[in-house]
Amino acid sequence: MKKEIDKNLPNKLTIARIAAVPVYMAVMLISFKHNFIIAGAIFVLASLTDMLDGKIARKYNLVSDFGKFADPIADKILVLTAVIIFTGFARVSSWSCIIMVAREIAVLGLRNMAVLKGRVLAADIFGKIKTTLQMIALVMMHFEGLLPFITLPATVIYYASVFFTVLSGGNYIWKNRDVVDMAK
């Protein structure tokens, strides 16, 4: 007999990712031995839920309006929380943090305008590359104290993600410029 999958599993994974953020934040900001490593493990697990929820939803036809709405927001909350914390620790530049936050606000605004017009704007390949690079770089940064040789690659990957932040944001706005025209 085939085991039936929980129809809300993708949404539960998305909610778990959001719920992990305050725990991640506390572990990062309360100084104790190995806090970055523990926070890194939390970040890795939360990032994995991002891959799993979408795959499960598509494979088992469990795509929901909640998932379409909450999944990208959960990603932004997780990634931007880490970027802001690493900015506070002077590990990444404040200008890169500002670019990432501004891009996400602009894209969220565009998505909201589209929803008002009855449209859903899908993510594109540049946005997926951006998120992947961000998550890889941020995971690596958590483990630099343990593996100092990853500092340079983490930095290069992080600033590549900043490039894709600008590229994907510009491309997203350009591809969907008719949404802005419709808002007039």
C-alpha positions as CSV (number, residue, x, y, z in Angstrom):
1,M,0.0,0.0,0.0
2,K,1.4,3.4,-1.0
3,K,1.8,5.9,1.8
4,E,-0.2,9.1,1.1
5,I,1.7,12.4,1.3
6,D,0.5,15.1,3.6
7,K,-1.2,17.6,1.3
8,N,0.0,20.5,3.4
9,L,3.6,19.4,3.6
10,P,5.0,22.0,1.1
11,N,3.2,24.8,3.1
12,K,4.4,23.3,6.4
13,L,8.0,23.4,5.1
14,T,7.6,27.0,4.1
15,I,6.2,27.9,7.5
16,A,9.1,26.0,9.2
17,R,11.6,28.1,7.2
18,I,9.9,31.3,8.4
19,A,9.8,29.9,12.0
20,A,13.5,29.1,11.8
21,V,14.5,32.7,11.3
22,P,14.0,34.0,14.9
23,V,15.9,30.9,16.2
24,Y,18.7,31.5,13.6
25,M,18.8,35.2,14.6
26,A,19.1,34.5,18.3
27,V,21.9,31.9,17.7
28,M,23.8,34.4,15.5
29,L,23.4,37.3,17.8
30,I,24.0,35.7,21.2
31,S,27.7,35.1,21.5
32,F,28.7,31.6,22.6
33,K,31.2,29.0,21.5
34,H,30.3,27.7,18.0
35,N,27.3,30.0,17.6
36,F,28.1,30.6,13.9
37,I,28.4,26.9,13.2
38,I,25.1,26.1,14.9
39,A,23.4,29.1,13.1
40,G,25.0,27.8,9.9
41,A,23.4,24.4,10.4
42,I,20.0,26.1,11.0
43,F,20.5,28.2,7.9
44,V,21.4,25.0,5.8
45,L,18.3,23.2,7.1
46,A,16.1,26.2,6.4
47,S,17.6,26.6,2.9
48,L,16.9,22.9,2.2
49,T,13.3,23.4,2.9
50,D,13.3,25.9,0.1
51,M,14.3,23.2,-2.4
52,L,12.0,20.6,-0.9
53,D,8.8,22.5,-0.7
54,G,8.7,23.4,-4.4
55,K,9.8,19.9,-5.5
56,I,7.2,18.2,-3.4
57,A,4.5,20.7,-4.4
58,R,5.2,20.1,-8.1
59,K,5.7,16.4,-8.0
60,Y,2.5,15.7,-6.1
61,N,0.4,18.5,-7.6
62,L,0.2,20.3,-4.3
63,V,0.9,23.8,-5.6
64,S,-1.2,26.2,-3.6
65,D,-1.9,30.0,-3.6
66,F,-0.4,30.1,-0.1
67,G,2.8,28.4,-1.4
68,K,3.1,30.8,-4.4
69,F,2.7,33.7,-2.1
70,A,4.6,32.6,1.0
71,D,7.5,30.6,-0.5
72,P,9.3,33.6,-2.1
73,I,8.7,35.7,1.0
74,A,10.1,33.0,3.3
75,D,13.3,33.0,1.1
76,K,13.6,36.7,1.3
77,I,13.1,36.7,5.1
78,L,15.8,34.0,5.6
79,V,18.4,35.4,3.2
80,L,17.9,39.1,4.1
81,T,18.1,38.3,7.8
82,A,21.5,36.6,7.3
83,V,22.7,39.4,5.0
84,I,21.7,42.1,7.6
85,I,23.4,40.2,10.4
86,F,26.6,39.7,8.4
87,T,26.5,43.4,7.5
88,G,26.3,44.2,11.3
89,F,29.3,42.0,11.8
90,A,31.1,43.9,8.9
91,R,31.5,40.7,7.0
92,V,29.6,42.1,4.0
93,S,29.4,45.7,2.8
94,S,26.4,47.9,3.7
95,W,26.0,48.9,0.1
96,S,25.5,45.3,-1.0
97,C,22.9,44.8,1.8
98,I,21.1,48.0,0.6
99,I,21.0,46.7,-3.0
100,M,19.6,43.4,-1.9
101,V,16.9,44.9,0.3
102,A,16.0,47.5,-2.4
103,R,15.7,44.8,-5.1
104,E,13.4,42.7,-3.0
105,I,11.2,45.7,-2.1
106,A,11.0,46.7,-5.8
107,V,10.1,43.2,-7.0
108,L,7.6,42.7,-4.2
109,G,5.9,46.0,-5.2
110,L,5.8,44.9,-8.8
111,R,4.3,41.5,-7.8
112,N,1.7,43.3,-5.7
113,M,0.8,45.5,-8.7
114,A,0.4,42.4,-10.9
115,V,-1.8,40.7,-8.3
116,L,-4.1,43.8,-8.4
117,K,-4.4,43.3,-12.1
118,G,-5.1,39.5,-11.8
119,R,-1.6,38.4,-12.9
120,V,1.0,36.3,-11.2
121,L,4.6,37.0,-12.0
122,A,6.9,34.0,-12.1
123,A,10.5,33.9,-11.0
124,D,13.0,33.7,-13.8
125,I,16.4,31.9,-14.1
126,F,18.4,35.0,-13.0
127,G,16.4,35.2,-9.8
128,K,16.9,31.5,-9.1
129,I,20.7,31.9,-9.7
130,K,20.7,34.9,-7.4
131,T,19.0,33.0,-4.6
132,T,21.2,29.9,-5.1
133,L,24.4,32.1,-5.0
134,Q,23.2,34.0,-1.9
135,M,22.4,30.8,0.0
136,I,25.8,29.1,-1.0
137,A,27.8,32.2,0.0
138,L,25.9,32.7,3.3
139,V,26.3,29.0,4.2
140,M,30.0,29.3,3.6
141,M,30.3,32.4,5.7
142,H,28.9,30.6,8.7
143,F,31.8,28.1,8.6
144,E,34.7,30.5,7.9
145,G,35.9,30.2,11.6
146,L,36.2,26.5,11.2
147,L,37.4,26.5,7.5
148,P,39.3,29.8,7.0
149,F,40.2,28.9,3.4
150,I,36.6,29.3,2.3
151,T,36.6,33.0,3.1
152,L,37.7,34.2,-0.3
153,P,35.4,31.8,-2.3
154,A,32.5,32.9,0.0
155,T,33.2,36.5,-0.7
156,V,33.5,36.0,-4.5
157,I,30.2,34.0,-4.6
158,Y,28.5,36.6,-2.4
159,Y,29.5,39.5,-4.7
160,A,28.5,37.4,-7.7
161,S,25.1,37.1,-6.0
162,V,25.0,40.9,-5.7
163,F,25.6,41.1,-9.5
164,F,22.7,38.7,-10.1
165,T,20.6,40.7,-7.6
166,V,20.9,43.8,-9.8
167,L,20.6,41.7,-13.1
168,S,17.6,39.8,-12.0
169,G,15.9,42.8,-10.5
170,G,16.4,44.9,-13.7
171,N,15.4,42.0,-15.9
172,Y,12.3,41.3,-13.8
173,I,11.2,44.9,-14.0
174,W,12.0,45.1,-17.7
175,K,10.1,41.9,-18.6
176,N,7.1,43.0,-16.6
177,R,7.1,46.7,-17.4
178,D,3.6,46.4,-18.8
179,V,2.4,45.8,-15.2
180,V,3.7,49.3,-14.3
181,D,2.1,50.7,-17.4
182,M,-1.2,49.0,-16.4
183,A,-1.0,50.7,-12.9
184,K,-1.5,54.1,-14.4
